[in-house]
Amino acid sequence: TGAGEDLYGALASGFSRAADIVRNVKHGDRAKNVTLACSDAFASMWLIPRMPDFWTRNQDIAVDHLISDNPREYRRAEVELRIRYGFGSWSNEDAELLFDETIYPVCGPGFASKHRDATAESLADLPLLHVDWVDPDWAGWDEVLRRAGVSHGPTRGRRFGKFFVALQAAQADQGVAVGWHRLVKAQIEEGRLVRLTDLELPAPGSYYLTWFENRTLSPTAQSLRSWIRETAAQERES
């Protein structure tokens, strides 16, 4: 009945708030800790280089990083915040857009100097560096070449289990990787990677900050969320 549904909703909301209180009391000695989950690539190439700014402002907060390319691990109860790549809709999570993404081919300077005449069409015949993603929303070479209108698939290449390992191979002039702009921008600015061809595509998804719906964030999580929002806004403007 409608009354029963209202009662269930009120009880569920009350139990959720009670669980928040119990969790804070039980872990009182960890009241200044917050757990943030994200992928290996995002952690190492975007988040960690920017964290010193957060530490400077919040010296009493300890961030526990759950770093994994398996999004199922993000559902752990202790994870208050997540930075996800996708389309903004995850079960029982509130999601807030951080920024969009662009993808393009990248390689080392030495490799680029030997393939100055490379085109989008000829990419398929070069040694391509593939990444075996756990997350199906990430775009690999097959999708990039298809969206670029290349008439045939890749003919050769190497496969890696981690994005940053594929980028290390690219820096070592071993082939061409799919570069995700937000993650490789610093390496391009430093000259460790260069763009190959003028091919550039919008990534299928975007980066989002998420947290469990109907759960009150701890004060430390709210502080970290505010900092991530501010830092993402600076990223969008750069």
C-alpha positions as CSV (number, residue, x, y, z in Angstrom):
1,T,0.0,0.0,0.0
2,G,1.0,3.6,-0.3
3,A,1.2,4.0,3.5
4,G,3.4,0.9,3.7
5,E,5.7,2.2,1.0
6,D,6.0,5.6,2.9
7,L,6.8,3.7,6.1
8,Y,9.4,1.6,4.4
9,G,11.0,4.7,2.8
10,A,11.2,6.4,6.2
11,L,12.6,3.4,7.9
12,A,15.2,2.8,5.1
13,S,16.3,6.4,5.4
14,G,16.5,6.2,9.1
15,F,18.6,3.0,9.0
16,S,20.9,4.6,6.5
17,R,21.5,7.6,8.8
18,A,22.0,5.3,11.8
19,A,24.6,3.2,9.8
20,D,26.4,6.4,9.1
21,I,26.5,7.3,12.8
22,V,27.6,3.8,13.9
23,R,30.4,3.8,11.2
24,N,31.7,7.2,12.5
25,V,31.7,6.1,16.1
26,K,33.2,2.7,15.4
27,H,36.0,4.3,13.4
28,G,36.5,7.3,15.5
29,D,40.2,7.0,15.4
30,R,40.0,7.1,11.6
31,A,37.7,10.1,11.5
32,K,40.2,12.0,9.4
33,N,40.5,9.3,6.8
34,V,38.6,9.1,3.5
35,T,38.8,6.4,0.9
36,L,38.8,7.4,-2.8
37,A,38.7,4.9,-5.6
38,C,39.9,5.3,-9.2
39,S,41.7,3.6,-12.0
40,D,45.5,3.0,-12.1
41,A,45.9,5.4,-15.0
42,F,43.8,8.2,-13.6
43,A,45.5,7.9,-10.2
44,S,49.1,7.9,-11.5
45,M,48.7,10.4,-14.3
46,W,46.1,12.9,-13.1
47,L,45.3,12.6,-9.4
48,I,48.5,11.9,-7.7
49,P,50.5,14.7,-9.4
50,R,47.9,17.1,-8.1
51,M,47.5,15.8,-4.6
52,P,50.2,17.9,-3.0
53,D,47.8,20.9,-3.2
54,F,45.3,19.0,-1.2
55,W,47.8,17.9,1.4
56,T,48.9,21.5,1.8
57,R,45.4,22.6,2.5
58,N,44.3,19.6,4.6
59,Q,47.3,18.4,6.5
60,D,45.1,16.6,9.0
61,I,43.3,14.4,6.4
62,A,44.6,11.0,5.2
63,V,43.3,9.8,1.9
64,D,43.2,6.0,1.4
65,H,43.5,5.3,-2.3
66,L,41.8,2.2,-3.7
67,I,43.4,2.0,-7.1
68,S,42.0,-0.6,-9.5
69,D,40.9,-1.0,-13.1
70,N,38.1,-3.3,-12.0
71,P,35.1,-1.0,-11.3
72,R,33.4,-3.7,-9.2
73,E,35.9,-3.1,-6.4
74,Y,34.6,0.5,-6.2
75,R,31.4,-0.8,-4.6
76,R,33.2,-1.6,-1.3
77,A,31.3,-0.1,1.7
78,E,34.4,1.9,2.9
79,V,34.7,3.7,-0.4
80,E,33.1,7.2,0.0
81,L,34.2,8.8,-3.2
82,R,35.0,7.4,-6.7
83,I,36.3,8.9,-9.9
84,R,34.8,6.9,-12.7
85,Y,35.0,7.0,-16.5
86,G,31.7,6.3,-18.2
87,F,28.3,7.8,-19.0
88,G,27.2,9.2,-15.6
89,S,24.8,6.5,-14.6
90,W,25.7,3.9,-11.9
91,S,23.3,2.0,-9.7
92,N,22.8,3.6,-6.3
93,E,25.3,6.3,-6.9
94,D,25.1,10.0,-7.4
95,A,27.3,11.2,-10.2
96,E,28.8,14.7,-11.0
97,L,30.6,15.4,-14.2
98,L,34.2,16.4,-13.8
99,F,35.3,16.8,-17.4
100,D,35.0,15.3,-20.9
101,E,37.9,13.6,-22.7
102,T,39.6,13.5,-26.1
103,I,41.6,10.7,-27.6
104,Y,44.4,10.7,-30.3
105,P,47.4,8.7,-31.3
106,V,50.6,9.2,-29.4
107,C,54.2,7.9,-29.7
108,G,57.7,8.6,-28.8
109,P,59.7,11.4,-30.6
110,G,62.0,8.9,-32.2
111,F,59.1,6.9,-33.6
112,A,57.4,10.0,-34.9
113,S,60.5,11.2,-36.7
114,K,60.5,7.9,-38.7
115,H,56.8,8.2,-39.6
116,R,56.3,11.9,-40.4
117,D,54.0,11.0,-43.3
118,A,51.7,8.8,-41.2
119,T,48.0,9.4,-41.8
120,A,44.9,8.1,-40.0
121,E,44.5,5.4,-42.7
122,S,48.1,4.2,-42.4
123,L,47.9,3.9,-38.6
124,A,46.5,0.4,-39.0
125,D,49.7,-0.8,-40.6
126,L,52.0,0.6,-37.9
127,P,52.8,-1.3,-34.7
128,L,49.9,-0.4,-32.4
129,L,50.0,-0.7,-28.6
130,H,46.8,-2.2,-27.4
131,V,45.4,-2.2,-23.8
132,D,43.2,-5.0,-22.6
133,W,40.7,-2.9,-20.6
134,V,38.5,-4.3,-17.8
135,D,36.1,-1.4,-18.3
136,P,34.2,-1.9,-21.5
137,D,33.5,1.8,-21.8
138,W,37.1,2.6,-22.6
139,A,38.0,3.0,-26.3
140,G,40.8,0.9,-27.9
141,W,42.4,0.9,-31.3
142,D,39.6,-1.1,-32.9
143,E,37.1,1.5,-32.0
144,V,39.4,4.4,-32.8
145,L,40.2,3.1,-36.3
146,R,36.5,2.3,-37.0
147,R,35.4,5.8,-35.9
148,A,38.2,7.4,-38.0
149,G,36.8,5.6,-41.1
150,V,39.9,3.4,-41.6
151,S,39.0,0.7,-44.1
152,H,40.8,-2.1,-42.4
153,G,41.7,-3.2,-38.8
154,P,45.2,-3.2,-37.2
155,T,47.7,-5.6,-38.8
156,R,50.2,-5.8,-36.0
157,G,50.9,-4.6,-32.5
158,R,51.5,-5.5,-28.9
159,R,49.1,-5.9,-26.0
160,F,49.3,-4.7,-22.4
161,G,47.3,-5.1,-19.3
162,K,47.8,-1.5,-18.1
163,F,47.5,1.8,-19.9
164,F,50.5,3.4,-18.4
165,V,52.7,0.4,-19.4
166,A,51.5,0.9,-23.0
167,L,52.5,4.6,-22.7
168,Q,55.9,3.6,-21.5
169,A,56.3,1.4,-24.6
170,A,55.2,4.4,-26.7
171,Q,57.8,6.6,-25.1
172,A,60.4,3.9,-25.9
173,D,59.5,4.2,-29.6
174,Q,57.9,0.8,-29.7
175,G,54.7,1.8,-31.4
176,V,51.6,4.0,-31.2
177,A,49.2,4.2,-28.3
178,V,45.8,5.7,-27.9
179,G,46.4,8.8,-25.9
180,W,43.8,10.1,-23.5
181,H,44.3,13.9,-23.4
182,R,43.6,14.5,-19.7
183,L,46.1,11.7,-18.8
184,V,48.9,12.3,-21.4
185,K,48.9,16.1,-21.5
186,A,51.8,16.5,-19.2
187,Q,53.9,14.0,-21.1
188,I,53.3,15.8,-24.3
189,E,54.2,19.2,-22.8
190,E,57.4,17.6,-21.5
191,G,58.2,16.1,-24.9
192,R,58.2,12.5,-23.8
193,L,55.2,11.8,-26.1
194,V,54.2,13.4,-29.3
195,R,50.9,13.3,-31.3
196,L,51.1,11.3,-34.5
197,T,48.7,12.5,-37.3
198,D,46.0,15.1,-36.8
199,L,43.4,12.4,-35.8
200,E,41.4,13.5,-32.8
201,L,38.1,12.1,-31.5
202,P,35.9,12.8,-28.5
203,A,36.0,9.9,-26.1
204,P,32.8,7.9,-25.8
205,G,32.4,8.8,-22.1
206,S,33.6,11.3,-19.5
207,Y,35.0,11.4,-16.0
208,Y,32.6,11.6,-13.1
209,L,32.9,12.0,-9.3
210,T,30.5,9.6,-7.6
211,W,29.3,8.6,-4.1
212,F,26.6,6.4,-2.7
213,E,23.2,7.9,-2.8
214,N,21.3,8.3,0.5
215,R,24.5,8.1,2.4
216,T,25.8,11.2,4.3
217,L,29.4,11.9,3.4
218,S,31.8,12.3,6.2
219,P,33.3,15.8,6.7
220,T,36.6,14.6,5.4
221,A,35.0,13.2,2.3
222,Q,33.2,16.5,1.8
223,S,36.5,18.3,2.0
224,L,38.0,16.0,-0.6
225,R,35.0,16.3,-2.8
226,S,35.2,20.1,-2.7
227,W,38.9,20.0,-3.7
228,I,38.3,17.6,-6.6
229,R,35.5,19.8,-7.9
230,E,37.8,22.9,-7.7
231,T,40.7,21.1,-9.4
232,A,38.4,19.7,-12.1
233,A,37.1,23.2,-12.8
234,Q,40.7,24.4,-13.3
235,E,41.3,21.4,-15.7
236,R,38.2,22.3,-17.8
237,E,39.5,25.9,-18.1
238,S,43.1,24.9,-19.1
